[in-house]
Amino acid sequence: MKKLTIIVLLLTITNSLVLSQRNTLNIPDLPGYVTLKCDFHMHTVFSDGIPWPTMRVGEAYRDGLDAIAITDHIEYSPKKDYIPVDHNAAWKICEGLAREYNIILVHGAELTRSMPPGHVNALFITDASLLAVDSIMDAYEAAIKQGAFLMWNHPGWRSQQPDGIPRMYDIHFRLIQNKWLHGIEFFNDSEYYPLVMTFCRQYNLAVMASSDNHGIISEDYQPPSHRPMTLVFAKERTHDALKEAMFAGRTLAYFNNTVTGKEEFARPFFNQCISAGRPYTENSRNIFFEITNKSDVPFYLENGPEGAPATINLPANSVTRVALSKKVTAPLTYDVKNVITGENEVLKVELRY
C-alpha cells in the first residue's frame, strides 16, 4: 500500500513537470531583430483582477509569450480590506518565477484617471509606490524619472468615450511635447481603435496591443484564438533590448488574425512570412505557381489585377496553388486585407514569382 502511494505521488510530480509545456507561436523574426511576443497590460488580486500574480507567469509561458507586465491599478484597490495595498507586490512575487520560466517580466503599473487623460500604463519602472500621488502630471514625472515607457490604454473605451472614438486632449499634447507618451493601444481586450494609427504615425508613437485581462486567459481566449499581443522587434531577447526597441517604436499589434502597425515594420514582416515560388508548369492559358506561408498568421489578399485571382487566402503554415492567366502583364499586386497600416489603409504588396 505504501509502495502504491509512493508511485502515485511520483506520477503526480512527473505529470506536473511534464505539463509545464510552452506552446510555440510561429511568428518570424525580422532581419537583424528577434521578434518578442508581449502582453503589457493585465491585472491580479492586488487591484481588480482574479488571479494570484504567479498565475500570470504560467499563462504567459503556456501561451508562448516572451515578455509580460503586470499592471495593477495605482488608484483602485477594491480588495484593500482583505489584501494589503502594495503597488509592487505582483512584481516582487513574480520576479524570481519569471526568470525560472524564461519570461521577461517588465515592472509596471496602471495610472487610472478619468478622461482626460484616461488610463496610462507606466512600464519599466522601479518603484510603483512613487506613482501614488494626487497630481497626474506629478505621477507621470515620477514614472519618467524611473525611465518609464508610458502607454495610453484603450483610448476609445466607451466608459470614458461614449462614442468609442479616441480623442487627443490638451494633456496628451503636453505629454507628447514633453516626450512623455511613447505608445498607444490599438487592440485592447476585444476592442480596436482605427484612429490610433493616425495618432501613432503623426506623433511617432509605438503601436500596441494588450489583453487587459482581469480573469483567466484560457477562459477568455480559447484556441485557436489568442490574446492580443504586441510584437516587439528587439536586437536580442533581453530586458534591456526589449526596452530599447519599444522606445524606438519597433512594434506591431497582433490580434484576431490581424496585424497592425507602421508600414516600415509591416512590410518586412509580411515578406518574412510569405514567399512565392517559380512557376512549375503551364498550359495554353495559364501558368501555375505556389505561395508558401511559413507563419501562424493567415493572410487574406484581395483586389488582384485582371487575369489573376481576385482574392487569395493564405492559411497559416500552408502552401497555396495559384493559376495565373498568361495575359497578365502588370505586376501581381494585392491589398493584404488583414495587415492594417493606417486608419483606412492596408498593406499593398507585389508578389514576385
GUVEX-644017 format. One record per residue (C-alpha): x negated, y, z; residue number from 1. Coordinates in Angstrom, 3 decimals, always signed. Each point is the difference from the previous one (the first is absolute). Example, Ala and Ser with C-alpha at 12.3 -4.5 7.8 and 13.67 -1.06 7.14 Angstrom:
<marfis>
+----------+----------+----------+-----+
:        u :        v :        w : pos :
+----------+----------+----------+-----+
:  -12.300 :   -4.500 :   +7.800 :   1 :
:   -1.370 :   +3.440 :   -0.660 :   2 :
+----------+----------+----------+-----+
</marfis>
This chain:
<marfis>
+----------+----------+----------+-----+
:        u :        v :        w : pos :
+----------+----------+----------+-----+
:   +0.000 :   +0.000 :   +0.000 :   1 :
:   -2.865 :   +2.365 :   +0.877 :   2 :
:   -1.742 :   -0.896 :   -3.287 :   3 :
:   +3.195 :   +0.822 :   -1.929 :   4 :
:   +0.283 :   +3.350 :   +1.774 :   5 :
:   -3.595 :   +0.856 :   -0.886 :   6 :
:   +0.556 :   -0.955 :   -3.652 :   7 :
:   +3.130 :   +2.156 :   -0.213 :   8 :
:   -1.888 :   +2.881 :   +1.603 :   9 :
:   -2.897 :   -0.381 :   -2.456 :  10 :
:   +2.389 :   -0.135 :   -2.950 :  11 :
:   +1.710 :   +3.143 :   +1.239 :  12 :
:   -3.318 :   +1.842 :   +0.302 :  13 :
:   -1.133 :   -1.239 :   -3.426 :  14 :
:   +3.263 :   +1.067 :   -1.631 :  15 :
:   -0.227 :   +3.440 :   +1.572 :  16 :
:   -3.470 :   +0.415 :   -1.503 :  17 :
:   +1.015 :   -1.312 :   -3.409 :  18 :
:   +3.020 :   +2.288 :   -0.091 :  19 :
:   -2.274 :   +3.048 :   +0.260 :  20 :
:   +0.036 :   +0.197 :   -3.777 :  21 :
:   -0.348 :   +3.065 :   -2.171 :  22 :
:   +2.045 :   +0.471 :   -3.143 :  23 :
:   -1.999 :   +1.154 :   -2.994 :  24 :
:   +1.167 :   +3.028 :   -1.942 :  25 :
:   -1.475 :   -0.162 :   -3.487 :  26 :
:   -0.568 :   +3.703 :   -0.590 :  27 :
:   -3.099 :   +1.009 :   -1.975 :  28 :
:   -2.901 :   +2.179 :   +1.029 :  29 :
:   -0.764 :   +3.084 :   -2.076 :  30 :
:   -3.463 :   +0.313 :   -1.551 :  31 :
:   -2.343 :   +1.132 :   +2.763 :  32 :
:   +2.606 :   -0.365 :   +2.740 :  33 :
:   +1.629 :   -2.564 :   +2.272 :  34 :
:   +3.805 :   +0.125 :   +0.156 :  35 :
:   +1.151 :   +0.066 :   +3.627 :  36 :
:   +3.642 :   -0.846 :   +0.699 :  37 :
:   +1.275 :   +2.164 :   +2.847 :  38 :
:   +3.028 :   +0.962 :   +2.099 :  39 :
:   -0.568 :   +3.145 :   +2.069 :  40 :
:   +3.418 :   +0.428 :   +1.614 :  41 :
:   +1.622 :   -2.387 :   +2.493 :  42 :
:   +1.224 :   -0.042 :   +3.584 :  43 :
:   -0.096 :   -2.167 :   +3.136 :  44 :
:   +1.608 :   -0.173 :   +3.436 :  45 :
:   -2.131 :   +2.990 :   +0.986 :  46 :
:   +2.457 :   +2.236 :   -1.861 :  47 :
:   +3.199 :   -1.166 :   -1.692 :  48 :
:   -1.163 :   -3.270 :   -1.547 :  49 :
:   +0.804 :   -3.573 :   +0.979 :  50 :
:   -3.323 :   -1.908 :   -0.285 :  51 :
:   -2.899 :   -0.130 :   +2.389 :  52 :
:   -3.036 :   +1.612 :   -1.726 :  53 :
:   -1.919 :   -3.232 :   -0.624 :  54 :
:   +2.868 :   -1.248 :   -2.155 :  55 :
:   -0.801 :   +2.754 :   -2.511 :  56 :
:   -3.491 :   -1.429 :   -0.464 :  57 :
:   +1.341 :   -3.515 :   -0.597 :  58 :
:   +2.569 :   +1.281 :   -2.493 :  59 :
:   -2.654 :   +1.932 :   -1.912 :  60 :
:   -2.246 :   -3.045 :   -0.163 :  61 :
:   +2.772 :   -2.241 :   -1.328 :  62 :
:   +1.046 :   +2.674 :   -2.529 :  63 :
:   -3.504 :   +0.213 :   -1.454 :  64 :
:   -0.639 :   +3.579 :   +1.095 :  65 :
:   -3.454 :   +1.442 :   +0.561 :  66 :
:   +0.860 :   +2.974 :   +2.226 :  67 :
:   +2.831 :   +1.243 :   +2.208 :  68 :
:   +0.793 :   +2.846 :   +2.358 :  69 :
:   +2.418 :   -0.262 :   +2.905 :  70 :
:   +1.559 :   +3.447 :   +0.247 :  71 :
:   +2.228 :   +0.168 :   +3.054 :  72 :
:   +1.832 :   +3.275 :   +0.556 :  73 :
:   -1.635 :   +2.642 :   +2.165 :  74 :
:   +3.225 :   +1.835 :   +0.873 :  75 :
:   +2.405 :   -2.943 :   +0.214 :  76 :
:   -0.373 :   -2.728 :   +2.642 :  77 :
:   +3.461 :   -1.542 :   +0.528 :  78 :
:   -1.395 :   -2.880 :   +2.109 :  79 :
:   -1.901 :   +2.219 :   +2.442 :  80 :
:   +2.108 :   -1.239 :   +2.949 :  81 :
:   -1.335 :   -3.512 :   -0.612 :  82 :
:   -3.340 :   +0.492 :   -1.794 :  83 :
:   -2.533 :   +2.629 :   +1.126 :  84 :
:   -0.636 :   +2.729 :   -2.564 :  85 :
:   -3.488 :   -0.466 :   -1.413 :  86 :
:   -0.476 :   +1.404 :   -3.491 :  87 :
:   -3.156 :   -2.063 :   -0.493 :  88 :
:   +1.410 :   -3.281 :   +1.328 :  89 :
:   +0.625 :   -1.766 :   -3.315 :  90 :
:   -3.491 :   +0.860 :   -1.193 :  91 :
:   -1.640 :   -1.257 :   +3.203 :  92 :
:   +2.031 :   -3.221 :   -0.022 :  93 :
:   -0.694 :   -0.804 :   -3.680 :  94 :
:   -3.527 :   +1.233 :   -0.624 :  95 :
:   -1.774 :   -3.253 :   +0.874 :  96 :
:   +2.613 :   -2.273 :   -1.566 :  97 :
:   -0.124 :   +1.936 :   -3.272 :  98 :
:   -3.735 :   -0.658 :   -0.242 :  99 :
:   +0.604 :   -3.709 :   +0.579 : 100 :
:   +2.552 :   -0.040 :   -2.835 : 101 :
:   -2.203 :   +2.091 :   -2.303 : 102 :
:   +2.574 :   +2.796 :   -0.116 : 103 :
:   -1.208 :   +3.608 :   -0.103 : 104 :
:   +1.986 :   +1.677 :   +2.784 : 105 :
:   +0.422 :   +3.747 :   -0.482 : 106 :
:   +0.737 :   +1.961 :   +3.172 : 107 :
:   +3.153 :   +1.991 :   -0.624 : 108 :
:   +3.079 :   +1.691 :   +1.447 : 109 :
:   +3.166 :   +1.615 :   -1.332 : 110 :
:   +0.765 :   +3.648 :   +0.739 : 111 :
:   +3.785 :   +0.010 :   +0.081 : 112 :
:   +1.521 :   +3.430 :   -0.521 : 113 :
:   +3.178 :   +1.340 :   -1.596 : 114 :
:   -0.132 :   +1.375 :   -3.533 : 115 :
:   -2.014 :   +2.016 :   -0.670 : 116 :
:   -2.606 :   -1.459 :   +0.151 : 117 :
:   +1.554 :   -3.440 :   +0.524 : 118 :
:   -1.939 :   -3.095 :   +0.991 : 119 :
:   -3.746 :   -0.219 :   -0.627 : 120 :
:   -2.389 :   -2.860 :   +0.697 : 121 :
:   -3.463 :   +0.824 :   +1.297 : 122 :
:   -2.401 :   -2.743 :   -1.125 : 123 :
:   -3.637 :   -0.661 :   +0.991 : 124 :
:   +0.388 :   +1.816 :   +3.322 : 125 :
:   -1.914 :   -0.872 :   +3.159 : 126 :
:   +2.425 :   +0.999 :   +2.785 : 127 :
:   +3.738 :   +0.230 :   -0.665 : 128 :
:   +0.721 :   +1.480 :   +3.425 : 129 :
:   -1.576 :   +3.290 :   -1.123 : 130 :
:   +2.819 :   +0.403 :   -2.531 : 131 :
:   +2.660 :   +0.231 :   +2.739 : 132 :
:   +0.293 :   +3.803 :   -0.004 : 133 :
:   +2.934 :   +2.355 :   -0.500 : 134 :
:   -1.138 :   +1.881 :   -3.098 : 135 :
:   +0.018 :   -2.130 :   -3.133 : 136 :
:   -2.826 :   +2.035 :   -1.543 : 137 :
:   -2.044 :   -0.587 :   +3.154 : 138 :
:   +0.751 :   -3.717 :   -0.348 : 139 :
:   -1.192 :   +0.029 :   -3.617 : 140 :
:   -3.128 :   +1.892 :   +0.984 : 141 :
:   -0.728 :   -2.512 :   +2.760 : 142 :
:   +0.316 :   -2.804 :   -2.554 : 143 :
:   -2.193 :   +1.771 :   -2.568 : 144 :
:   -2.710 :   +0.520 :   +2.627 : 145 :
:   -0.059 :   -3.794 :   +0.331 : 146 :
:   -0.487 :   -0.418 :   -3.760 : 147 :
:   +3.629 :   -0.884 :   -0.723 : 148 :
:   +1.606 :   -0.734 :   -3.337 : 149 :
:   +3.501 :   +1.517 :   +0.185 : 150 :
:   +2.775 :   -1.758 :   -1.930 : 151 :
:   +3.466 :   +1.510 :   -0.422 : 152 :
:   +2.510 :   -2.772 :   +0.660 : 153 :
:   +3.310 :   -0.598 :   -1.836 : 154 :
:   +0.319 :   +3.619 :   -1.236 : 155 :
:   +3.479 :   -0.655 :   -1.424 : 156 :
:   +1.348 :   -1.910 :   +3.005 : 157 :
:   +3.721 :   +0.787 :   +0.085 : 158 :
:   +0.054 :   +0.444 :   +3.760 : 159 :
:   -2.118 :   +3.111 :   -0.602 : 160 :
:   +0.794 :   +0.767 :   -3.660 : 161 :
:   +3.700 :   -0.900 :   -0.516 : 162 :
:   -0.276 :   +0.089 :   -3.804 : 163 :
:   -3.051 :   -2.275 :   +0.016 : 164 :
:   -2.150 :   +2.500 :   -1.915 : 165 :
:   -3.425 :   +0.886 :   +1.483 : 166 :
:   -0.753 :   +3.697 :   +0.449 : 167 :
:   -3.168 :   +1.867 :   +0.798 : 168 :
:   +0.425 :   +2.579 :   +2.774 : 169 :
:   -2.316 :   +2.773 :   +1.118 : 170 :
:   -1.655 :   -2.260 :   +2.544 : 171 :
:   -0.869 :   -2.551 :   -2.679 : 172 :
:   -1.631 :   +2.695 :   -2.104 : 173 :
:   -1.949 :   +1.094 :   +3.089 : 174 :
:   -1.205 :   -3.556 :   +0.484 : 175 :
:   -1.059 :   -0.220 :   -3.634 : 176 :
:   -1.759 :   +3.364 :   +0.189 : 177 :
:   -1.863 :   -1.193 :   +3.114 : 178 :
:   -0.787 :   -3.323 :   -1.751 : 179 :
:   +1.861 :   -1.708 :   +2.838 : 180 :
:   +2.419 :   -2.024 :   -2.142 : 181 :
:   -1.530 :   -2.928 :   -1.862 : 182 :
:   +2.738 :   -2.373 :   -1.168 : 183 :
:   +3.763 :   -0.484 :   -0.375 : 184 :
:   +2.104 :   -3.157 :   +0.057 : 185 :
:   +1.577 :   -0.775 :   -3.368 : 186 :
:   +1.435 :   -3.272 :   +1.355 : 187 :
:   +1.263 :   -0.263 :   +3.564 : 188 :
:   +1.816 :   -3.164 :   +1.060 : 189 :
:   +2.528 :   -0.503 :   -2.833 : 190 :
:   +0.072 :   +3.658 :   -1.090 : 191 :
:   -2.016 :   +1.868 :   -2.613 : 192 :
:   -0.329 :   +3.670 :   -0.897 : 193 :
:   -0.880 :   +0.819 :   -3.650 : 194 :
:   -0.734 :   +3.671 :   +0.773 : 195 :
:   -2.951 :   -1.115 :   +2.131 : 196 :
:   -1.970 :   -0.633 :   -3.193 : 197 :
:   +0.361 :   +3.676 :   -0.930 : 198 :
:   -1.254 :   +1.063 :   +3.434 : 199 :
:   -2.926 :   -2.418 :   -0.069 : 200 :
:   -1.120 :   +1.011 :   -3.464 : 201 :
:   +0.422 :   +3.722 :   +0.625 : 202 :
:   -1.817 :   +0.055 :   +3.347 : 203 :
:   -2.403 :   -2.915 :   -0.539 : 204 :
:   +1.459 :   -2.196 :   +2.751 : 205 :
:   -0.189 :   -3.774 :   +0.353 : 206 :
:   +3.065 :   -2.018 :   -1.044 : 207 :
:   +1.004 :   -2.313 :   +2.861 : 208 :
:   +2.384 :   -2.882 :   +0.747 : 209 :
:   +0.922 :   -1.336 :   +3.445 : 210 :
:   +2.408 :   -2.441 :   +1.597 : 211 :
:   +0.828 :   +2.258 :   +2.986 : 212 :
:   +1.030 :   -3.279 :   +1.582 : 213 :
:   +1.608 :   -0.085 :   +3.435 : 214 :
:   +1.075 :   -3.639 :   -0.001 : 215 :
:   -1.505 :   -3.195 :   -1.356 : 216 :
:   -1.569 :   +0.179 :   -3.455 : 217 :
:   +1.002 :   -3.527 :   -1.049 : 218 :
:   +3.658 :   +0.766 :   +0.707 : 219 :
:   +0.014 :   +3.240 :   -1.975 : 220 :
:   -2.114 :   -1.166 :   -2.972 : 221 :
:   +0.644 :   -3.603 :   -0.939 : 222 :
:   -1.982 :   -1.658 :   -2.822 : 223 :
:   -0.410 :   +0.713 :   -2.798 : 224 :
:   +0.440 :   +3.603 :   +1.171 : 225 :
:   -2.736 :   +1.676 :   +2.017 : 226 :
:   -0.418 :   +3.068 :   +2.151 : 227 :
:   -0.891 :   +3.353 :   -1.576 : 228 :
:   -3.757 :   +0.432 :   +0.018 : 229 :
:   -2.632 :   +2.522 :   -0.957 : 230 :
:   -2.728 :   -1.299 :   -2.303 : 231 :
:   -3.220 :   +1.792 :   +0.908 : 232 :
:   -3.023 :   -0.159 :   -2.294 : 233 :
:   -2.977 :   +0.002 :   +2.341 : 234 :
:   -3.706 :   -0.404 :   -0.655 : 235 :
:   -0.074 :   -2.945 :   +2.404 : 236 :
:   +2.244 :   -1.806 :   +2.452 : 237 :
:   -0.786 :   +2.033 :   +3.120 : 238 :
:   +1.764 :   +2.477 :   +2.251 : 239 :
:   -2.208 :   +2.893 :   -1.092 : 240 :
:   +0.305 :   -0.810 :   -3.705 : 241 :
:   +3.774 :   -0.207 :   +0.388 : 242 :
:   +0.067 :   +3.432 :   +1.611 : 243 :
:   -2.213 :   +1.515 :   -2.721 : 244 :
:   +2.211 :   -1.409 :   -2.758 : 245 :
:   +3.191 :   +1.349 :   +1.554 : 246 :
:   -1.379 :   +3.502 :   +0.411 : 247 :
:   -1.139 :   -0.227 :   -3.640 : 248 :
:   +3.580 :   -0.935 :   -0.976 : 249 :
:   -0.884 :   -3.332 :   -1.632 : 250 :
:   +3.358 :   -1.667 :   +0.603 : 251 :
:   +3.023 :   -1.552 :   -1.656 : 252 :
:   +3.361 :   -0.748 :   +1.637 : 253 :
:   +1.352 :   -3.525 :   -0.543 : 254 :
:   +3.465 :   -1.354 :   +0.796 : 255 :
:   +2.829 :   -1.941 :   -1.605 : 256 :
:   -2.097 :   -0.891 :   -3.068 : 257 :
:   -0.691 :   +3.693 :   -0.610 : 258 :
:   -3.379 :   +1.735 :   +0.022 : 259 :
:   -0.074 :   +3.771 :   +0.457 : 260 :
:   -2.842 :   +2.482 :   -0.075 : 261 :
:   -2.204 :   +2.287 :   -2.004 : 262 :
:   -0.880 :   -1.147 :   -3.504 : 263 :
:   -3.733 :   +0.047 :   +0.735 : 264 :
:   +0.568 :   -3.034 :   +2.256 : 265 :
:   +3.143 :   -1.499 :   -1.558 : 266 :
:   -1.610 :   -0.443 :   -3.435 : 267 :
:   -3.113 :   -1.926 :   +1.102 : 268 :
:   +2.206 :   -2.019 :   +2.347 : 269 :
:   +2.203 :   -1.090 :   -2.923 : 270 :
:   -3.055 :   -0.706 :   -2.128 : 271 :
:   -1.474 :   -2.243 :   +2.697 : 272 :
:   +3.254 :   -1.973 :   +0.160 : 273 :
:   +0.851 :   -0.313 :   -3.701 : 274 :
:   -2.008 :   -1.187 :   -3.013 : 275 :
:   +1.135 :   -0.727 :   -3.560 : 276 :
:   -1.727 :   -2.807 :   -1.887 : 277 :
:   -0.954 :   -0.105 :   -3.655 : 278 :
:   +2.621 :   -1.325 :   -2.441 : 279 :
:   -0.153 :   -3.794 :   -0.046 : 280 :
:   +2.154 :   -0.662 :   -3.091 : 281 :
:   +2.226 :   +1.689 :   -2.563 : 282 :
:   +2.604 :   -0.740 :   -2.642 : 283 :
:   +1.353 :   +1.975 :   -2.931 : 284 :
:   +1.801 :   +2.473 :   +2.263 : 285 :
:   -1.562 :   +0.041 :   +3.464 : 286 :
:   -3.198 :   -0.291 :   +1.941 : 287 :
:   -0.021 :   -1.639 :   +3.410 : 288 :
:   -2.028 :   +0.849 :   +3.080 : 289 :
:   +0.249 :   -0.363 :   +3.772 : 290 :
:   +0.011 :   +2.484 :   +2.887 : 291 :
:   -1.388 :   -1.204 :   +3.334 : 292 :
:   +1.064 :   +1.443 :   +3.349 : 293 :
:   -2.621 :   -0.957 :   +2.588 : 294 :
:   +1.777 :   +1.594 :   +2.978 : 295 :
:   +2.935 :   -0.502 :   +2.365 : 296 :
:   +1.580 :   +3.171 :   -1.414 : 297 :
:   +2.466 :   -0.492 :   -2.881 : 298 :
:   +0.062 :   +2.674 :   -2.688 : 299 :
:   +2.904 :   +1.058 :   -2.194 : 300 :
:   -0.882 :   +1.582 :   -3.342 : 301 :
:   +2.587 :   +1.916 :   -2.004 : 302 :
:   +0.380 :   +2.353 :   -2.987 : 303 :
:   -2.246 :   -1.999 :   -2.283 : 304 :
:   -0.662 :   +1.209 :   -3.575 : 305 :
:   +2.056 :   -1.115 :   -2.979 : 306 :
:   -0.853 :   -3.535 :   -1.048 : 307 :
:   -1.149 :   -0.970 :   +3.478 : 308 :
:   +2.120 :   -1.364 :   +2.854 : 309 :
:   +1.962 :   +2.898 :   +1.493 : 310 :
:   -0.687 :   -1.352 :   +3.487 : 311 :
:   -2.553 :   -2.422 :   +1.410 : 312 :
:   +0.224 :   -1.426 :   +3.498 : 313 :
:   -3.294 :   -1.149 :   +1.507 : 314 :
:   +0.775 :   -2.116 :   +3.082 : 315 :
:   -2.555 :   -0.307 :   +2.773 : 316 :
:   -2.845 :   -2.444 :   -0.720 : 317 :
:   +1.241 :   -0.863 :   -3.451 : 318 :
:   -0.845 :   -0.194 :   -3.688 : 319 :
:   +2.587 :   +1.491 :   -2.377 : 320 :
:   +0.163 :   -0.833 :   -3.718 : 321 :
:   +0.670 :   +2.960 :   -2.328 : 322 :
:   +1.093 :   -0.127 :   -3.650 : 323 :
:   -0.910 :   +3.209 :   -1.825 : 324 :
:   +1.090 :   +0.967 :   -3.500 : 325 :
:   -2.846 :   +0.447 :   -2.463 : 326 :
:   +1.673 :   +3.252 :   -1.016 : 327 :
:   -1.025 :   +1.625 :   +3.292 : 328 :
:   -2.802 :   +2.443 :   -0.743 : 329 :
:   +0.367 :   +2.464 :   +2.878 : 330 :
:   -1.678 :   -0.641 :   +3.375 : 331 :
:   +1.915 :   -2.490 :   +2.120 : 332 :
:   +1.174 :   +2.458 :   +2.664 : 333 :
:   +2.439 :   -0.586 :   +2.852 : 334 :
:   +1.364 :   +1.704 :   +3.079 : 335 :
:   -0.610 :   -2.026 :   +3.150 : 336 :
:   +3.376 :   +0.292 :   +1.677 : 337 :
:   -1.192 :   -0.922 :   +3.502 : 338 :
:   -3.209 :   +2.062 :   +0.138 : 339 :
:   +1.046 :   +3.517 :   +1.030 : 340 :
:   -2.502 :   +2.820 :   -0.529 : 341 :
:   +2.226 :   +3.063 :   +0.451 : 342 :
:   +3.408 :   +1.122 :   +1.192 : 343 :
:   +1.498 :   -0.938 :   -3.393 : 344 :
:   -2.980 :   -1.737 :   -1.568 : 345 :
:   -1.238 :   -3.546 :   -0.406 : 346 :
:   -3.337 :   -1.314 :   -1.220 : 347 :
:   -0.388 :   -0.163 :   -3.790 : 348 :
:   -2.366 :   -2.703 :   -1.220 : 349 :
:   -1.460 :   -1.231 :   -3.271 : 350 :
:   -0.438 :   -3.761 :   -0.342 : 351 :
:   -3.134 :   -0.956 :   -1.926 : 352 :
:   +0.133 :   -3.498 :   -1.488 : 353 :
+----------+----------+----------+-----+
</marfis>
